[in-house]
Amino acid sequence: MSLAKENESTDTSAEETSTTKKGSKYTPGKGRPTPKRREAENRRRGPVPPPPTTRAEARARRKELKSTLSKEEKKALAAERRAKRLEQRERMMEGDEAFLMPRDKGPVRRYARDIVDSRRNFAGLFMPFAIVLIVLMFLVPQLAAITNLLLLAFVVLMAIDGIILGRIVNRRVAERFPDTADGGFKLGWYSFTRAMQLRKMRAPRPMVSHGDEV
């Protein structure tokens, strides 16, 4: 017993001597590695929740997240989302398939857009012509009957041009993509609605110029 007590006293004395040599600010080791900051934060937050299954749940998650953020963090998050939306829109305008709307996806729709954008369509004059007629009706009410006739004649010509465009697009698509199921009235209407838009307002933006061979 005396020998065990003597050894214990010797070990204690050695530890005190070692601590004294290392200085008064020395902190004894914990006997385990210090956890990383990310691990500590994850341990405090608990398990990662599953992704939201509905839009309402996603909105609730975003609202809850915003309530825990500081003013600076909210501004940074808003700026990041705005930059992401702008990037997505730019990629969509460039015709990137990953960012296109479902109606615009696929090589057939791209080819149809190129056909429309390569020709001068009568339907593309509808918006400016309609605006001019409406302004004229307000400024000169006496010409209302004439402007109505002009508008009716313009609509008839636009419909004829749309039918011609639809047939051209369907015929050329059938030649280029004989196995496609995309065609008929649906493809013709898609081409006509694009032709009605002003060239600078079309999305995705035109990839060909007027008169280019497609």
Secondary structure, 3 states (H helix, E strand, C coil): CHHHHHHHHHHHHHHHHHHHHHCCCCCCCCCCCCCCHHHHHHHHHCCCCCCCCCHHHHHHHHHHHHHCCCHHHHHHHHHHHHHHHHHHHHHHHCCCHHHCCHHHCCHHHHHHHHHHHHCCCHHHHHHHHHHHHHHHHHHCHHHHHHHHHHHHHHHHHHHHHHHHHHHHHHHHHHHHCCCCCCCCHHHHHHHHHHHHCCHHHCCCCCCCCCCCCC
